[in-house]
Amino acid sequence: MADILTEREVLVDVLALYKDFPCLWDTSHELYCNRDARNRALQIPRDCHSRFDRSITVNDVKKKIENMRAAYRQVSAWLVTAAAL
C-alpha cells in the first residue's frame, strides 16, 4: 500500500530543505542576491512538495514559504506581547 502523505508532513520536509539552503533566507549569504542560484535552490523543495501536489510551481513554493514566515512572525510577536503582560 502506498504511503499517503498529508500536506503538513510534506511542508515539514520542505522547511527542512529550506533550512539547508541559506541562499534562500540568509541575507548575508553570498548567493542571496543571485536570482539564478535562488531559483535552483527552490527546485529542491518544489520537487519534495510535488509528492503531494504535482501541479506546484516554484512561485507556489515561494508563496507557501512566505506565508509560513508571516505566520511565524505573527505568532512570535503575539508571544512577545503576551510575555510582557
PDB file of N, CA, C and O in Angstrom:
ATOM      1  N   MET A   1       0.843  -1.181   0.000  1.00  0.00           N
ATOM      2  CA  MET A   1       0.000   0.000   0.000  1.00  0.00           C
ATOM      3  C   MET A   1       0.888   1.245   0.000  1.00  0.00           C
ATOM      4  O   MET A   1       1.853   1.323   0.760  1.00  0.00           O
ATOM      5  N   ALA A   2       0.573   2.180  -0.822  1.00  0.00           N
ATOM      6  CA  ALA A   2       1.362   3.404  -0.938  1.00  0.00           C
ATOM      7  C   ALA A   2       1.153   4.293   0.280  1.00  0.00           C
ATOM      8  O   ALA A   2       0.066   4.354   0.855  1.00  0.00           O
ATOM      9  N   ASP A   3       2.228   4.979   0.654  1.00  0.00           N
ATOM     10  CA  ASP A   3       2.126   5.928   1.761  1.00  0.00           C
ATOM     11  C   ASP A   3       1.309   7.131   1.317  1.00  0.00           C
ATOM     12  O   ASP A   3       1.545   7.698   0.250  1.00  0.00           O
ATOM     13  N   ILE A   4       0.358   7.507   2.136  1.00  0.00           N
ATOM     14  CA  ILE A   4      -0.439   8.692   1.862  1.00  0.00           C
ATOM     15  C   ILE A   4       0.129   9.820   2.712  1.00  0.00           C
ATOM     16  O   ILE A   4       0.104   9.759   3.942  1.00  0.00           O
ATOM     17  N   LEU A   5       0.632  10.828   2.060  1.00  0.00           N
ATOM     18  CA  LEU A   5       1.245  11.954   2.749  1.00  0.00           C
ATOM     19  C   LEU A   5       0.233  13.071   2.938  1.00  0.00           C
ATOM     20  O   LEU A   5      -0.576  13.353   2.054  1.00  0.00           O
ATOM     21  N   THR A   6       0.291  13.691   4.084  1.00  0.00           N
ATOM     22  CA  THR A   6      -0.529  14.871   4.294  1.00  0.00           C
ATOM     23  C   THR A   6       0.288  16.089   3.897  1.00  0.00           C
ATOM     24  O   THR A   6       1.515  16.031   3.821  1.00  0.00           O
ATOM     25  N   GLU A   7      -0.399  17.183   3.647  1.00  0.00           N
ATOM     26  CA  GLU A   7       0.311  18.400   3.271  1.00  0.00           C
ATOM     27  C   GLU A   7       1.213  18.864   4.411  1.00  0.00           C
ATOM     28  O   GLU A   7       2.298  19.395   4.173  1.00  0.00           O
ATOM     29  N   ARG A   8       0.774  18.668   5.622  1.00  0.00           N
ATOM     30  CA  ARG A   8       1.578  19.084   6.776  1.00  0.00           C
ATOM     31  C   ARG A   8       2.919  18.337   6.812  1.00  0.00           C
ATOM     32  O   ARG A   8       3.959  18.947   7.059  1.00  0.00           O
ATOM     33  N   GLU A   9       2.898  17.031   6.569  1.00  0.00           N
ATOM     34  CA  GLU A   9       4.127  16.243   6.555  1.00  0.00           C
ATOM     35  C   GLU A   9       5.067  16.713   5.446  1.00  0.00           C
ATOM     36  O   GLU A   9       6.279  16.802   5.640  1.00  0.00           O
ATOM     37  N   VAL A  10       4.501  17.008   4.301  1.00  0.00           N
ATOM     38  CA  VAL A  10       5.313  17.475   3.183  1.00  0.00           C
ATOM     39  C   VAL A  10       5.897  18.851   3.486  1.00  0.00           C
ATOM     40  O   VAL A  10       7.054  19.115   3.158  1.00  0.00           O
ATOM     41  N   LEU A  11       5.109  19.735   4.111  1.00  0.00           N
ATOM     42  CA  LEU A  11       5.609  21.066   4.437  1.00  0.00           C
ATOM     43  C   LEU A  11       6.722  21.018   5.476  1.00  0.00           C
ATOM     44  O   LEU A  11       7.634  21.845   5.438  1.00  0.00           O
ATOM     45  N   VAL A  12       6.664  20.075   6.392  1.00  0.00           N
ATOM     46  CA  VAL A  12       7.762  19.899   7.348  1.00  0.00           C
ATOM     47  C   VAL A  12       9.036  19.518   6.595  1.00  0.00           C
ATOM     48  O   VAL A  12      10.111  20.035   6.896  1.00  0.00           O
ATOM     49  N   ASP A  13       8.922  18.624   5.624  1.00  0.00           N
ATOM     50  CA  ASP A  13      10.072  18.247   4.801  1.00  0.00           C
ATOM     51  C   ASP A  13      10.577  19.435   3.993  1.00  0.00           C
ATOM     52  O   ASP A  13      11.786  19.639   3.878  1.00  0.00           O
ATOM     53  N   VAL A  14       9.669  20.215   3.437  1.00  0.00           N
ATOM     54  CA  VAL A  14      10.050  21.401   2.655  1.00  0.00           C
ATOM     55  C   VAL A  14      10.798  22.394   3.537  1.00  0.00           C
ATOM     56  O   VAL A  14      11.801  22.966   3.110  1.00  0.00           O
ATOM     57  N   LEU A  15      10.323  22.605   4.761  1.00  0.00           N
ATOM     58  CA  LEU A  15      11.007  23.524   5.671  1.00  0.00           C
ATOM     59  C   LEU A  15      12.399  23.023   6.035  1.00  0.00           C
ATOM     60  O   LEU A  15      13.329  23.821   6.154  1.00  0.00           O
ATOM     61  N   ALA A  16      12.554  21.731   6.211  1.00  0.00           N
ATOM     62  CA  ALA A  16      13.877  21.169   6.499  1.00  0.00           C
ATOM     63  C   ALA A  16      14.821  21.409   5.322  1.00  0.00           C
ATOM     64  O   ALA A  16      15.989  21.746   5.512  1.00  0.00           O
ATOM     65  N   LEU A  17      14.309  21.235   4.118  1.00  0.00           N
ATOM     66  CA  LEU A  17      15.133  21.502   2.933  1.00  0.00           C
ATOM     67  C   LEU A  17      15.438  22.990   2.800  1.00  0.00           C
ATOM     68  O   LEU A  17      16.548  23.366   2.424  1.00  0.00           O
ATOM     69  N   TYR A  18      14.469  23.825   3.103  1.00  0.00           N
ATOM     70  CA  TYR A  18      14.640  25.281   3.043  1.00  0.00           C
ATOM     71  C   TYR A  18      15.773  25.708   3.974  1.00  0.00           C
ATOM     72  O   TYR A  18      16.571  26.582   3.634  1.00  0.00           O
ATOM     73  N   LYS A  19      15.837  25.095   5.134  1.00  0.00           N
ATOM     74  CA  LYS A  19      16.879  25.410   6.109  1.00  0.00           C
ATOM     75  C   LYS A  19      18.262  25.065   5.556  1.00  0.00           C
ATOM     76  O   LYS A  19      19.244  25.720   5.904  1.00  0.00           O
ATOM     77  N   ASP A  20      18.348  24.047   4.701  1.00  0.00           N
ATOM     78  CA  ASP A  20      19.624  23.608   4.134  1.00  0.00           C
ATOM     79  C   ASP A  20      20.166  24.548   3.062  1.00  0.00           C
ATOM     80  O   ASP A  20      21.305  24.385   2.622  1.00  0.00           O
ATOM     81  N   PHE A  21      19.374  25.526   2.635  1.00  0.00           N
ATOM     82  CA  PHE A  21      19.791  26.453   1.586  1.00  0.00           C
ATOM     83  C   PHE A  21      19.807  27.878   2.125  1.00  0.00           C
ATOM     84  O   PHE A  21      18.824  28.603   1.971  1.00  0.00           O
ATOM     85  N   PRO A  22      20.908  28.296   2.756  1.00  0.00           N
ATOM     86  CA  PRO A  22      20.956  29.643   3.337  1.00  0.00           C
ATOM     87  C   PRO A  22      20.846  30.753   2.288  1.00  0.00           C
ATOM     88  O   PRO A  22      20.557  31.897   2.638  1.00  0.00           O
ATOM     89  N   CYS A  23      21.070  30.439   1.021  1.00  0.00           N
ATOM     90  CA  CYS A  23      20.925  31.471  -0.006  1.00  0.00           C
ATOM     91  C   CYS A  23      19.471  31.908  -0.134  1.00  0.00           C
ATOM     92  O   CYS A  23      19.195  32.940  -0.745  1.00  0.00           O
ATOM     93  N   LEU A  24      18.528  31.140   0.432  1.00  0.00           N
ATOM     94  CA  LEU A  24      17.115  31.499   0.369  1.00  0.00           C
ATOM     95  C   LEU A  24      16.679  32.389   1.528  1.00  0.00           C
ATOM     96  O   LEU A  24      15.694  33.119   1.406  1.00  0.00           O
ATOM     97  N   TRP A  25      17.399  32.341   2.653  1.00  0.00           N
ATOM     98  CA  TRP A  25      16.925  33.061   3.836  1.00  0.00           C
ATOM     99  C   TRP A  25      17.984  33.908   4.538  1.00  0.00           C
ATOM    100  O   TRP A  25      17.626  34.792   5.317  1.00  0.00           O
ATOM    101  N   ASP A  26      19.257  33.675   4.294  1.00  0.00           N
ATOM    102  CA  ASP A  26      20.324  34.418   4.971  1.00  0.00           C
ATOM    103  C   ASP A  26      20.772  35.581   4.097  1.00  0.00           C
ATOM    104  O   ASP A  26      21.437  35.384   3.080  1.00  0.00           O
ATOM    105  N   THR A  27      20.405  36.789   4.497  1.00  0.00           N
ATOM    106  CA  THR A  27      20.702  37.967   3.673  1.00  0.00           C
ATOM    107  C   THR A  27      22.197  38.250   3.578  1.00  0.00           C
ATOM    108  O   THR A  27      22.623  38.994   2.694  1.00  0.00           O
ATOM    109  N   SER A  28      23.005  37.672   4.469  1.00  0.00           N
ATOM    110  CA  SER A  28      24.451  37.888   4.396  1.00  0.00           C
ATOM    111  C   SER A  28      25.149  36.817   3.558  1.00  0.00           C
ATOM    112  O   SER A  28      26.363  36.884   3.362  1.00  0.00           O
ATOM    113  N   HIS A  29      24.410  35.845   3.068  1.00  0.00           N
ATOM    114  CA  HIS A  29      24.989  34.785   2.235  1.00  0.00           C
ATOM    115  C   HIS A  29      25.374  35.362   0.882  1.00  0.00           C
ATOM    116  O   HIS A  29      24.674  36.216   0.339  1.00  0.00           O
ATOM    117  N   GLU A  30      26.491  34.893   0.346  1.00  0.00           N
ATOM    118  CA  GLU A  30      26.999  35.451  -0.915  1.00  0.00           C
ATOM    119  C   GLU A  30      26.069  35.205  -2.096  1.00  0.00           C
ATOM    120  O   GLU A  30      26.074  35.990  -3.045  1.00  0.00           O
ATOM    121  N   LEU A  31      25.279  34.148  -2.068  1.00  0.00           N
ATOM    122  CA  LEU A  31      24.366  33.850  -3.184  1.00  0.00           C
ATOM    123  C   LEU A  31      22.958  34.364  -2.961  1.00  0.00           C
ATOM    124  O   LEU A  31      22.080  34.128  -3.791  1.00  0.00           O
ATOM    125  N   TYR A  32      22.724  35.059  -1.860  1.00  0.00           N
ATOM    126  CA  TYR A  32      21.377  35.558  -1.570  1.00  0.00           C
ATOM    127  C   TYR A  32      20.871  36.483  -2.686  1.00  0.00           C
ATOM    128  O   TYR A  32      19.688  36.449  -3.023  1.00  0.00           O
ATOM    129  N   CYS A  33      21.729  37.282  -3.244  1.00  0.00           N
ATOM    130  CA  CYS A  33      21.333  38.230  -4.300  1.00  0.00           C
ATOM    131  C   CYS A  33      21.385  37.620  -5.702  1.00  0.00           C
ATOM    132  O   CYS A  33      21.063  38.298  -6.677  1.00  0.00           O
ATOM    133  N   ASN A  34      21.779  36.374  -5.815  1.00  0.00           N
ATOM    134  CA  ASN A  34      21.879  35.706  -7.096  1.00  0.00           C
ATOM    135  C   ASN A  34      20.553  34.993  -7.395  1.00  0.00           C
ATOM    136  O   ASN A  34      20.263  33.938  -6.832  1.00  0.00           O
ATOM    137  N   ARG A  35      19.771  35.578  -8.275  1.00  0.00           N
ATOM    138  CA  ARG A  35      18.445  35.060  -8.584  1.00  0.00           C
ATOM    139  C   ARG A  35      18.493  33.642  -9.147  1.00  0.00           C
ATOM    140  O   ARG A  35      17.651  32.812  -8.805  1.00  0.00           O
ATOM    141  N   ASP A  36      19.472  33.358 -10.006  1.00  0.00           N
ATOM    142  CA  ASP A  36      19.566  32.020 -10.588  1.00  0.00           C
ATOM    143  C   ASP A  36      19.861  30.969  -9.516  1.00  0.00           C
ATOM    144  O   ASP A  36      19.278  29.884  -9.532  1.00  0.00           O
ATOM    145  N   ALA A  37      20.758  31.285  -8.590  1.00  0.00           N
ATOM    146  CA  ALA A  37      21.088  30.342  -7.517  1.00  0.00           C
ATOM    147  C   ALA A  37      19.874  30.113  -6.629  1.00  0.00           C
ATOM    148  O   ALA A  37      19.617  28.984  -6.211  1.00  0.00           O
ATOM    149  N   ARG A  38      19.133  31.163  -6.340  1.00  0.00           N
ATOM    150  CA  ARG A  38      17.944  31.026  -5.504  1.00  0.00           C
ATOM    151  C   ARG A  38      16.874  30.194  -6.205  1.00  0.00           C
ATOM    152  O   ARG A  38      16.222  29.365  -5.571  1.00  0.00           O
ATOM    153  N   ASN A  39      16.690  30.405  -7.498  1.00  0.00           N
ATOM    154  CA  ASN A  39      15.699  29.621  -8.240  1.00  0.00           C
ATOM    155  C   ASN A  39      16.104  28.150  -8.327  1.00  0.00           C
ATOM    156  O   ASN A  39      15.251  27.266  -8.243  1.00  0.00           O
ATOM    157  N   ARG A  40      17.412  27.881  -8.496  1.00  0.00           N
ATOM    158  CA  ARG A  40      17.879  26.485  -8.499  1.00  0.00           C
ATOM    159  C   ARG A  40      17.650  25.851  -7.135  1.00  0.00           C
ATOM    160  O   ARG A  40      17.254  24.689  -7.043  1.00  0.00           O
ATOM    161  N   ALA A  41      17.902  26.620  -6.068  1.00  0.00           N
ATOM    162  CA  ALA A  41      17.702  26.097  -4.716  1.00  0.00           C
ATOM    163  C   ALA A  41      16.222  25.836  -4.444  1.00  0.00           C
ATOM    164  O   ALA A  41      15.897  24.909  -3.703  1.00  0.00           O
ATOM    165  N   LEU A  42      15.336  26.612  -5.011  1.00  0.00           N
ATOM    166  CA  LEU A  42      13.901  26.415  -4.800  1.00  0.00           C
ATOM    167  C   LEU A  42      13.358  25.192  -5.535  1.00  0.00           C
ATOM    168  O   LEU A  42      12.265  24.719  -5.224  1.00  0.00           O
ATOM    169  N   GLN A  43      14.106  24.680  -6.503  1.00  0.00           N
ATOM    170  CA  GLN A  43      13.666  23.485  -7.224  1.00  0.00           C
ATOM    171  C   GLN A  43      13.597  22.268  -6.300  1.00  0.00           C
ATOM    172  O   GLN A  43      12.730  21.410  -6.465  1.00  0.00           O
ATOM    173  N   ILE A  44      14.515  22.195  -5.324  1.00  0.00           N
ATOM    174  CA  ILE A  44      14.566  21.033  -4.429  1.00  0.00           C
ATOM    175  C   ILE A  44      13.302  20.963  -3.561  1.00  0.00           C
ATOM    176  O   ILE A  44      12.651  19.919  -3.532  1.00  0.00           O
ATOM    177  N   PRO A  45      12.926  22.063  -2.840  1.00  0.00           N
ATOM    178  CA  PRO A  45      11.665  21.991  -2.092  1.00  0.00           C
ATOM    179  C   PRO A  45      10.442  21.788  -2.996  1.00  0.00           C
ATOM    180  O   PRO A  45       9.477  21.138  -2.594  1.00  0.00           O
ATOM    181  N   ARG A  46      10.480  22.340  -4.209  1.00  0.00           N
ATOM    182  CA  ARG A  46       9.359  22.131  -5.131  1.00  0.00           C
ATOM    183  C   ARG A  46       9.236  20.662  -5.480  1.00  0.00           C
ATOM    184  O   ARG A  46       8.131  20.120  -5.512  1.00  0.00           O
ATOM    185  N   ASP A  47      10.372  20.006  -5.743  1.00  0.00           N
ATOM    186  CA  ASP A  47      10.340  18.576  -6.060  1.00  0.00           C
ATOM    187  C   ASP A  47       9.809  17.768  -4.877  1.00  0.00           C
ATOM    188  O   ASP A  47       9.071  16.799  -5.057  1.00  0.00           O
ATOM    189  N   CYS A  48      10.189  18.175  -3.677  1.00  0.00           N
ATOM    190  CA  CYS A  48       9.696  17.498  -2.475  1.00  0.00           C
ATOM    191  C   CYS A  48       8.188  17.674  -2.348  1.00  0.00           C
ATOM    192  O   CYS A  48       7.478  16.709  -2.064  1.00  0.00           O
ATOM    193  N   HIS A  49       7.690  18.887  -2.553  1.00  0.00           N
ATOM    194  CA  HIS A  49       6.255  19.149  -2.406  1.00  0.00           C
ATOM    195  C   HIS A  49       5.457  18.526  -3.544  1.00  0.00           C
ATOM    196  O   HIS A  49       4.261  18.272  -3.396  1.00  0.00           O
ATOM    197  N   SER A  50       6.097  18.281  -4.658  1.00  0.00           N
ATOM    198  CA  SER A  50       5.363  17.689  -5.786  1.00  0.00           C
ATOM    199  C   SER A  50       4.933  16.252  -5.491  1.00  0.00           C
ATOM    200  O   SER A  50       4.128  15.689  -6.232  1.00  0.00           O
ATOM    201  N   ARG A  51       5.463  15.645  -4.412  1.00  0.00           N
ATOM    202  CA  ARG A  51       4.959  14.325  -3.998  1.00  0.00           C
ATOM    203  C   ARG A  51       3.508  14.438  -3.537  1.00  0.00           C
ATOM    204  O   ARG A  51       2.735  13.485  -3.634  1.00  0.00           O
ATOM    205  N   PHE A  52       3.152  15.627  -3.032  1.00  0.00           N
ATOM    206  CA  PHE A  52       1.793  15.861  -2.547  1.00  0.00           C
ATOM    207  C   PHE A  52       0.920  16.508  -3.615  1.00  0.00           C
ATOM    208  O   PHE A  52      -0.238  16.134  -3.796  1.00  0.00           O
ATOM    209  N   ASP A  53       1.495  17.488  -4.322  1.00  0.00           N
ATOM    210  CA  ASP A  53       0.748  18.250  -5.324  1.00  0.00           C
ATOM    211  C   ASP A  53       1.600  18.358  -6.579  1.00  0.00           C
ATOM    212  O   ASP A  53       2.541  19.150  -6.626  1.00  0.00           O
ATOM    213  N   ARG A  54       1.279  17.575  -7.586  1.00  0.00           N
ATOM    214  CA  ARG A  54       2.109  17.519  -8.797  1.00  0.00           C
ATOM    215  C   ARG A  54       2.100  18.820  -9.603  1.00  0.00           C
ATOM    216  O   ARG A  54       3.006  19.060 -10.401  1.00  0.00           O
ATOM    217  N   SER A  55       1.097  19.646  -9.403  1.00  0.00           N
ATOM    218  CA  SER A  55       0.992  20.864 -10.217  1.00  0.00           C
ATOM    219  C   SER A  55       1.672  22.069  -9.583  1.00  0.00           C
ATOM    220  O   SER A  55       1.537  23.181 -10.094  1.00  0.00           O
ATOM    221  N   ILE A  56       2.398  21.882  -8.488  1.00  0.00           N
ATOM    222  CA  ILE A  56       3.001  23.019  -7.790  1.00  0.00           C
ATOM    223  C   ILE A  56       4.162  23.593  -8.603  1.00  0.00           C
ATOM    224  O   ILE A  56       4.914  22.866  -9.251  1.00  0.00           O
ATOM    225  N   THR A  57       4.282  24.911  -8.548  1.00  0.00           N
ATOM    226  CA  THR A  57       5.360  25.604  -9.254  1.00  0.00           C
ATOM    227  C   THR A  57       6.306  26.230  -8.236  1.00  0.00           C
ATOM    228  O   THR A  57       6.028  26.237  -7.036  1.00  0.00           O
ATOM    229  N   VAL A  58       7.420  26.751  -8.723  1.00  0.00           N
ATOM    230  CA  VAL A  58       8.380  27.430  -7.851  1.00  0.00           C
ATOM    231  C   VAL A  58       7.722  28.642  -7.200  1.00  0.00           C
ATOM    232  O   VAL A  58       7.968  28.922  -6.027  1.00  0.00           O
ATOM    233  N   ASN A  59       6.895  29.356  -7.943  1.00  0.00           N
ATOM    234  CA  ASN A  59       6.200  30.517  -7.360  1.00  0.00           C
ATOM    235  C   ASN A  59       5.249  30.089  -6.244  1.00  0.00           C
ATOM    236  O   ASN A  59       5.095  30.804  -5.254  1.00  0.00           O
ATOM    237  N   ASP A  60       4.617  28.940  -6.395  1.00  0.00           N
ATOM    238  CA  ASP A  60       3.751  28.429  -5.330  1.00  0.00           C
ATOM    239  C   ASP A  60       4.560  28.116  -4.078  1.00  0.00           C
ATOM    240  O   ASP A  60       4.116  28.391  -2.963  1.00  0.00           O
ATOM    241  N   VAL A  61       5.742  27.544  -4.259  1.00  0.00           N
ATOM    242  CA  VAL A  61       6.611  27.239  -3.118  1.00  0.00           C
ATOM    243  C   VAL A  61       7.038  28.531  -2.441  1.00  0.00           C
ATOM    244  O   VAL A  61       7.054  28.612  -1.213  1.00  0.00           O
ATOM    245  N   LYS A  62       7.384  29.545  -3.232  1.00  0.00           N
ATOM    246  CA  LYS A  62       7.763  30.846  -2.661  1.00  0.00           C
ATOM    247  C   LYS A  62       6.616  31.411  -1.819  1.00  0.00           C
ATOM    248  O   LYS A  62       6.838  31.918  -0.719  1.00  0.00           O
ATOM    249  N   LYS A  63       5.397  31.320  -2.340  1.00  0.00           N
ATOM    250  CA  LYS A  63       4.235  31.830  -1.613  1.00  0.00           C
ATOM    251  C   LYS A  63       4.006  31.056  -0.329  1.00  0.00           C
ATOM    252  O   LYS A  63       3.718  31.654   0.708  1.00  0.00           O
ATOM    253  N   LYS A  64       4.128  29.728  -0.378  1.00  0.00           N
ATOM    254  CA  LYS A  64       3.932  28.914   0.817  1.00  0.00           C
ATOM    255  C   LYS A  64       4.968  29.255   1.883  1.00  0.00           C
ATOM    256  O   LYS A  64       4.637  29.375   3.062  1.00  0.00           O
ATOM    257  N   ILE A  65       6.217  29.410   1.467  1.00  0.00           N
ATOM    258  CA  ILE A  65       7.276  29.744   2.418  1.00  0.00           C
ATOM    259  C   ILE A  65       7.033  31.123   3.013  1.00  0.00           C
ATOM    260  O   ILE A  65       7.177  31.309   4.221  1.00  0.00           O
ATOM    261  N   GLU A  66       6.668  32.084   2.189  1.00  0.00           N
ATOM    262  CA  GLU A  66       6.393  33.433   2.692  1.00  0.00           C
ATOM    263  C   GLU A  66       5.204  33.433   3.650  1.00  0.00           C
ATOM    264  O   GLU A  66       5.227  34.135   4.661  1.00  0.00           O
ATOM    265  N   ASN A  67       4.171  32.657   3.344  1.00  0.00           N
ATOM    266  CA  ASN A  67       3.022  32.553   4.248  1.00  0.00           C
ATOM    267  C   ASN A  67       3.420  31.949   5.585  1.00  0.00           C
ATOM    268  O   ASN A  67       2.973  32.415   6.633  1.00  0.00           O
ATOM    269  N   MET A  68       4.259  30.913   5.558  1.00  0.00           N
ATOM    270  CA  MET A  68       4.712  30.304   6.804  1.00  0.00           C
ATOM    271  C   MET A  68       5.585  31.268   7.610  1.00  0.00           C
ATOM    272  O   MET A  68       5.490  31.319   8.837  1.00  0.00           O
ATOM    273  N   ARG A  69       6.430  32.028   6.920  1.00  0.00           N
ATOM    274  CA  ARG A  69       7.269  33.010   7.625  1.00  0.00           C
ATOM    275  C   ARG A  69       6.412  34.113   8.231  1.00  0.00           C
ATOM    276  O   ARG A  69       6.682  34.564   9.344  1.00  0.00           O
ATOM    277  N   ALA A  70       5.391  34.548   7.519  1.00  0.00           N
ATOM    278  CA  ALA A  70       4.495  35.583   8.045  1.00  0.00           C
ATOM    279  C   ALA A  70       3.743  35.068   9.266  1.00  0.00           C
ATOM    280  O   ALA A  70       3.585  35.793  10.249  1.00  0.00           O
ATOM    281  N   ALA A  71       3.283  33.837   9.212  1.00  0.00           N
ATOM    282  CA  ALA A  71       2.586  33.256  10.361  1.00  0.00           C
ATOM    283  C   ALA A  71       3.529  33.138  11.552  1.00  0.00           C
ATOM    284  O   ALA A  71       3.128  33.387  12.689  1.00  0.00           O
ATOM    285  N   TYR A  72       4.765  32.765  11.301  1.00  0.00           N
ATOM    286  CA  TYR A  72       5.758  32.668  12.379  1.00  0.00           C
ATOM    287  C   TYR A  72       6.004  34.038  13.009  1.00  0.00           C
ATOM    288  O   TYR A  72       6.048  34.164  14.232  1.00  0.00           O
ATOM    289  N   ARG A  73       6.163  35.054  12.177  1.00  0.00           N
ATOM    290  CA  ARG A  73       6.383  36.412  12.707  1.00  0.00           C
ATOM    291  C   ARG A  73       5.184  36.871  13.524  1.00  0.00           C
ATOM    292  O   ARG A  73       5.352  37.499  14.570  1.00  0.00           O
ATOM    293  N   GLN A  74       3.990  36.569  13.066  1.00  0.00           N
ATOM    294  CA  GLN A  74       2.778  36.972  13.769  1.00  0.00           C
ATOM    295  C   GLN A  74       2.686  36.285  15.135  1.00  0.00           C
ATOM    296  O   GLN A  74       2.387  36.937  16.135  1.00  0.00           O
ATOM    297  N   VAL A  75       2.936  35.005  15.179  1.00  0.00           N
ATOM    298  CA  VAL A  75       2.876  34.276  16.450  1.00  0.00           C
ATOM    299  C   VAL A  75       3.994  34.733  17.379  1.00  0.00           C
ATOM    300  O   VAL A  75       3.782  34.872  18.584  1.00  0.00           O
ATOM    301  N   SER A  76       5.180  34.965  16.827  1.00  0.00           N
ATOM    302  CA  SER A  76       6.296  35.438  17.648  1.00  0.00           C
ATOM    303  C   SER A  76       5.982  36.794  18.278  1.00  0.00           C
ATOM    304  O   SER A  76       6.260  37.014  19.456  1.00  0.00           O
ATOM    305  N   ALA A  77       5.413  37.683  17.504  1.00  0.00           N
ATOM    306  CA  ALA A  77       5.044  39.000  18.030  1.00  0.00           C
ATOM    307  C   ALA A  77       3.970  38.868  19.099  1.00  0.00           C
ATOM    308  O   ALA A  77       4.006  39.573  20.107  1.00  0.00           O
ATOM    309  N   TRP A  78       3.020  37.973  18.887  1.00  0.00           N
ATOM    310  CA  TRP A  78       1.969  37.759  19.869  1.00  0.00           C
ATOM    311  C   TRP A  78       2.552  37.225  21.178  1.00  0.00           C
ATOM    312  O   TRP A  78       2.143  37.646  22.260  1.00  0.00           O
ATOM    313  N   LEU A  79       3.515  36.292  21.078  1.00  0.00           N
ATOM    314  CA  LEU A  79       4.135  35.724  22.275  1.00  0.00           C
ATOM    315  C   LEU A  79       4.943  36.767  23.040  1.00  0.00           C
ATOM    316  O   LEU A  79       4.933  36.773  24.271  1.00  0.00           O
ATOM    317  N   VAL A  80       5.635  37.639  22.334  1.00  0.00           N
ATOM    318  CA  VAL A  80       6.381  38.706  22.987  1.00  0.00           C
ATOM    319  C   VAL A  80       5.427  39.637  23.721  1.00  0.00           C
ATOM    320  O   VAL A  80       5.696  40.037  24.854  1.00  0.00           O
ATOM    321  N   THR A  81       4.323  39.981  23.087  1.00  0.00           N
ATOM    322  CA  THR A  81       3.329  40.848  23.700  1.00  0.00           C
ATOM    323  C   THR A  81       2.704  40.169  24.914  1.00  0.00           C
ATOM    324  O   THR A  81       2.507  40.805  25.949  1.00  0.00           O
ATOM    325  N   ALA A  82       2.395  38.886  24.791  1.00  0.00           N
ATOM    326  CA  ALA A  82       1.770  38.163  25.900  1.00  0.00           C
ATOM    327  C   ALA A  82       2.748  38.016  27.064  1.00  0.00           C
ATOM    328  O   ALA A  82       2.321  38.045  28.218  1.00  0.00           O
ATOM    329  N   ALA A  83       4.024  37.860  26.803  1.00  0.00           N
ATOM    330  CA  ALA A  83       5.017  37.715  27.854  1.00  0.00           C
ATOM    331  C   ALA A  83       5.222  39.032  28.601  1.00  0.00           C
ATOM    332  O   ALA A  83       5.585  39.037  29.777  1.00  0.00           O
ATOM    333  N   ALA A  84       4.987  40.148  27.906  1.00  0.00           N
ATOM    334  CA  ALA A  84       5.176  41.468  28.535  1.00  0.00           C
ATOM    335  C   ALA A  84       4.036  41.815  29.471  1.00  0.00           C
ATOM    336  O   ALA A  84       4.183  42.700  30.315  1.00  0.00           O
ATOM    337  N   LEU A  85       2.911  41.144  29.345  1.00  0.00           N
ATOM    338  CA  LEU A  85       1.750  41.450  30.202  1.00  0.00           C
ATOM    339  C   LEU A  85       1.891  40.908  31.569  1.00  0.00           C
ATOM    340  O   LEU A  85       0.999  41.084  32.398  1.00  0.00           O
TER     341      LEU A  85
END
